[in-house]
């Protein structure tokens, strides 16, 4: 029955996703400052890249900004930026605004207004929300596999310093969004607040900041085209192999030496969303003896679909741990179909304990993943 449902959903996706429609987004008003700037759109259709030159607005003679997007039918989310998440749109009083929603079922023109820019409110200072149990290990931890440096943070359970016991460890990508609203670009996951209050047995959380403009490279294990409209052209280098090597061969040994951890793979989890979900799945495939479980939230399978399927077919049999696949129906039909494809391929070759969760109201954003994390964690700790 599960295979039949997957087949039917795949056929539905294949039939409905072929048509491309042109959606014009035009901006009719902007904040007073800055008066002259370039605008970009970042969304679920370009992996939330805030400064993608292919998604830069053009200007009409009257100064109005517009961009034409070629998209398949489906539901998308997006925001407007001036080239980075520090310069993203916000509300008129400086608060983060929710992702804009876009439902595509034909050619259309959408007119929007920008109420404010985040950097115009920067002088007020960020409001930090990280728990007292979160500490920065290093603001420039060296990654020899990538020859870069990165901020690493750690959450220690509140009884860590009062006991001698050892704890499971979870490694989480996109560290800017894990603990602190002040460093996140669209809201935090609130993992520290959850750990502070849950009655479920707690673990150590290690967060690794993403590489900014190198995020897609580091979270993709294969060479890729960053523009889904231009697949097969202008390939970028995938550095996911080196990034996962860093986690397994450099960071984990460091954490195990410095903190009281349970080193065995069955007590080591890796977790992330979007591109972070993709690299989490890759990590457990490449290092099943290091990572014994994975949280695969809204994985960006589209960027390397065929290569990932081949990897699962060749290496999936080695995975005997646990994998939690999650996706929301409000993301896109492609996102759901791709997640089911990865699950189905894994189920055909692996004896891992796996579950798939598809929420009707799930969206491609931190707020959704924050809501899902406690449910994932409870499943993981059973």
C-alpha positions in Angstrom: 0.0 0.0 0.0 2.8 2.4 0.9 4.5 1.8 -2.5 1.2 2.4 -4.3 0.6 5.7 -2.5 4.2 6.8 -3.4 3.6 5.8 -7.0 0.4 7.7 -7.3 1.9 10.8 -5.6 4.9 10.6 -8.0 2.6 10.4 -11.0 0.6 13.4 -9.8 3.7 15.4 -9.4 5.0 14.4 -12.8 1.7 15.5 -14.5 1.1 18.7 -12.6 4.7 20.1 -12.4 5.5 20.2 -16.1 3.7 23.5 -16.9 5.7 26.7 -16.2 3.9 30.0 -15.5 5.2 33.5 -15.4 4.6 35.4 -12.2 5.5 39.1 -12.1 6.2 40.6 -8.6 6.3 44.3 -8.6 7.1 46.6 -5.7 5.0 49.8 -5.5 6.4 51.4 -2.4 9.7 51.3 -0.4 10.9 52.7 2.9 12.4 56.2 2.6 15.9 55.0 3.4 17.9 53.8 1.5 16.5 55.5 -1.6 18.7 53.8 -4.2 19.3 50.1 -4.0 19.1 46.7 -5.7 16.3 44.3 -4.7 16.3 40.6 -4.7 13.8 37.9 -4.1 14.7 34.9 -1.9 12.4 32.0 -1.5 11.7 28.3 -1.6 12.2 28.4 -5.4 15.9 29.4 -5.1 16.8 27.8 -1.8 16.4 31.1 0.1 19.6 32.7 -1.4 19.3 36.4 -0.4 21.7 37.8 -3.0 21.1 35.6 -6.0 21.9 37.7 -9.1 19.5 35.6 -11.2 16.7 36.8 -8.9 17.4 40.5 -8.9 14.6 42.9 -9.6 14.7 45.1 -12.7 13.4 48.7 -12.9 10.8 50.3 -15.1 11.2 53.9 -16.4 9.1 55.2 -13.5 11.5 53.6 -11.0 9.2 50.7 -10.0 10.9 47.4 -9.3 9.7 44.2 -10.9 10.9 40.6 -11.5 9.4 37.8 -13.6 9.6 34.3 -12.1 9.0 31.2 -14.2 7.5 28.7 -11.8 5.6 25.4 -11.9 2.2 25.3 -10.4 2.4 25.0 -6.6 2.8 26.9 -3.4 5.9 28.9 -2.5 7.2 31.3 0.2 9.5 34.2 -0.3 10.9 37.5 1.1 12.5 40.6 -0.4 16.1 41.5 0.5 18.7 44.0 -0.6 21.3 41.3 -1.0 21.7 39.7 2.5 19.5 38.6 5.4 20.8 41.6 7.4 19.1 43.7 4.8 15.9 41.8 4.5 12.4 43.3 4.6 10.7 43.7 8.0 7.7 45.3 9.5 7.4 49.1 9.9 8.6 48.8 13.6 11.6 46.6 12.8 10.1 43.2 13.7 10.7 40.2 11.5 7.8 39.7 9.1 6.4 36.3 8.1 7.4 34.8 4.8 5.2 36.0 1.9 3.1 33.3 0.3 2.7 32.6 -3.4 0.2 30.1 -4.9 0.9 29.6 -8.6 -1.8 28.2 -10.9 -1.4 30.5 -13.9 0.3 33.6 -15.2 -0.3 36.6 -12.9 1.1 39.9 -11.6 1.4 40.6 -7.8 2.0 44.0 -6.4 3.6 44.3 -2.9 4.9 47.0 -0.6 8.0 47.0 1.6 7.4 48.4 5.1 10.9 48.4 6.4 14.5 47.0 6.2 16.1 45.2 9.1 19.4 47.1 9.0 17.5 50.4 9.4 16.7 49.3 13.0 20.1 47.8 13.8 21.1 50.7 16.0 18.6 49.5 18.6 20.7 46.5 19.1 19.7 42.8 18.8 17.6 41.1 21.5 19.4 37.8 22.4 17.2 34.9 23.4 19.8 32.1 23.9 19.5 30.1 27.1 22.1 30.5 29.9 23.0 26.9 29.1 24.3 27.8 25.6 27.9 28.8 25.2 30.2 29.6 22.3 33.0 27.1 22.0 34.8 29.1 19.4 33.9 32.0 17.1 36.5 30.9 14.6 36.8 27.1 14.8 39.1 25.9 12.1 37.7 23.5 9.5 40.8 21.9 7.9 38.8 20.0 5.2 37.5 23.3 3.9 40.2 25.7 5.1 37.6 28.0 6.7 36.6 29.0 10.1 33.2 28.8 11.7 31.4 29.7 15.0 30.5 26.6 17.0 28.0 26.7 19.9 27.0 24.1 22.5 24.0 23.5 24.7 24.8 21.6 27.9 21.8 20.3 29.9 21.2 22.2 33.2 22.4 19.2 35.3 25.6 18.8 33.3 27.9 20.5 35.9 26.2 18.8 38.8 26.6 15.2 37.6 29.2 12.9 36.1 26.9 11.2 33.6 27.5 11.1 29.9 25.0 12.5 27.3 23.9 11.8 23.8 24.9 14.5 21.3 23.0 16.1 18.5 24.8 18.1 15.7 22.6 20.8 14.1 23.3 22.8 10.9 22.5 26.5 10.3 23.7 27.4 13.8 22.6 31.0 13.5 19.0 29.8 13.7 19.2 27.2 16.4 19.4 29.1 19.7 19.2 32.9 19.3 16.7 35.1 17.6 19.3 37.9 17.3 21.4 35.9 14.9 18.7 34.2 13.0 17.4 35.6 9.7 13.8 34.4 10.0 13.3 33.2 13.6 15.1 30.6 15.8 14.3 26.9 16.4 14.2 27.5 20.1 15.9 24.2 20.8 17.5 25.5 24.0 14.2 26.6 25.5 12.7 23.2 24.6 15.6 21.4 26.3 15.4 23.6 29.4 11.8 22.6 29.9 11.2 19.1 28.5 10.9 16.0 30.7 12.3 13.8 28.0 15.9 12.8 28.7 18.1 15.6 27.5 21.2 15.6 25.3 24.1 17.9 24.3 23.3 20.1 21.3 26.2 21.3 19.1 25.4 23.9 16.5 27.5 24.8 13.5 27.0 28.1 11.8 26.4 27.9 8.0 28.9 29.4 5.7 26.8 32.3 4.4 27.4 32.5 0.7 29.1 29.1 0.9 26.0 27.5 2.5 24.7 25.8 -0.6 28.2 24.5 -1.5 28.8 23.1 2.0 25.4 21.5 2.3 25.4 19.9 -1.2 27.6 16.7 -1.6 27.6 16.9 -5.4 28.4 19.6 -8.0 25.1 21.4 -8.7 23.3 24.2 -10.5 22.0 26.7 -8.0 19.2 27.9 -10.3 16.4 25.3 -10.7 15.5 26.9 -14.0 19.0 26.3 -15.4 19.9 22.8 -14.4 23.0 21.4 -16.0 24.5 24.8 -16.5 26.9 26.9 -14.6 27.6 24.1 -12.1 28.9 25.1 -8.7 31.2 22.9 -6.6 29.5 20.8 -4.0 31.5 20.7 -0.8 29.2 18.5 1.3 31.7 15.7 1.4 34.3 17.9 3.0 31.8 19.5 5.3 30.6 16.1 6.6 34.3 14.9 6.9 34.8 17.9 9.1 31.9 17.0 11.3 32.9 13.3 11.6 36.7 13.6 11.7 37.4 16.9 13.4 34.4 18.3 15.3 33.0 15.1 16.8 36.4 13.9 18.2 36.9 17.4 19.6 33.5 17.4 21.3 34.0 13.9 22.6 37.4 14.8 24.1 36.2 18.0 25.8 32.8 17.0 27.0 31.2 14.0 28.7 29.5 12.4 25.7 28.2 9.0 24.8 30.5 8.5 21.8 28.7 5.5 20.2 26.8 6.1 16.9 23.5 5.1 18.5 23.8 8.2 20.7 24.9 10.6 18.0 22.3 12.4 15.9 22.6 14.9 13.0 19.7 17.2 12.2 18.9 20.1 9.8 16.3 21.6 7.4 16.2 22.4 3.7 19.8 22.1 2.5 20.5 21.1 6.1 18.1 18.2 5.8 19.8 17.1 2.6 23.3 17.1 4.2 22.0 15.3 7.3 20.7 12.4 5.1 24.1 12.4 3.2 26.0 12.3 6.6 24.2 9.2 7.8 24.7 7.5 4.4 28.4 8.4 4.4 29.2 7.7 8.1 26.6 5.2 9.4 29.2 4.2 12.0 29.4 7.8 13.3 25.9 9.1 13.0 23.3 6.7 14.2 20.2 8.8 13.6 19.2 11.8 11.5 16.5 14.4 11.4 15.8 15.1 7.7 13.5 18.2 7.6 12.2 19.5 4.3 15.2 18.2 2.4 16.3 20.0 -0.8 16.5 16.8 -2.8 15.8 18.7 -6.0 19.4 20.0 -6.2 20.9 16.6 -6.7 18.0 14.1 -7.0 19.6 11.5 -9.4 23.0 11.6 -7.5 21.3 11.1 -4.2 19.2 8.2 -5.4 22.4 6.5 -6.7 24.1 7.0 -3.4 21.1 5.5 -1.5 21.1 2.5 -3.8 24.8 1.9 -3.3 25.2 2.8 0.4 21.7 2.7 2.0 22.1 -0.9 3.0 24.7 0.1 5.5 22.4 2.4 7.4 20.8 0.6 10.4 20.0 3.6 12.6 16.9 5.9 12.7 15.8 8.6 10.3 12.9 11.1 10.8 11.7 12.4 7.4 9.5 15.5 7.7 7.8 17.8 5.2 4.9 20.2 5.0 2.2 20.3 2.4 2.4 24.1 2.2 6.0 23.9 1.0 5.5 22.5 -2.5 4.3 19.3 -4.2 7.9 18.8 -5.4 9.3 19.0 -1.8 6.8 16.4 -0.6 7.3 14.1 -3.6 11.1 14.4 -3.3 11.0 13.5 0.4 8.8 10.5 -0.3 11.2 9.5 -3.1 14.2 9.5 -0.7 12.2 7.6 1.9 11.0 5.0 -0.5 14.5 4.4 -1.9 15.9 4.1 1.6 13.1 1.7 2.6 13.9 -0.5 -0.4 17.5 -1.1 0.7 17.9 -0.3 4.4 16.7 -1.9 7.6 16.8 1.4 9.4 14.0 2.5 11.6 12.3 5.3 9.7 9.2 7.4 9.8 7.7 10.0 7.4 5.7 12.9 8.7 3.7 15.2 6.4 1.9 18.1 8.1 -1.0 19.8 6.3 -0.1 23.2 7.6 3.7 22.8 7.4 5.7 25.6 5.7 9.3 26.0 4.7 10.4 28.2 7.6 11.9 28.2 11.0 8.6 28.7 12.7 7.4 25.4 11.3 10.6 23.5 12.1 10.6 25.0 15.6 7.1 23.5 16.1 8.2 20.1 14.7 11.4 19.7 16.6 9.9 18.5 20.0 7.8 15.9 18.1 11.0 14.7 16.3 13.0 14.7 19.6 10.4 12.7 21.5 10.3 10.1 18.6 14.1 10.0 18.7 14.4 9.4 22.4 11.8 6.6 22.6 
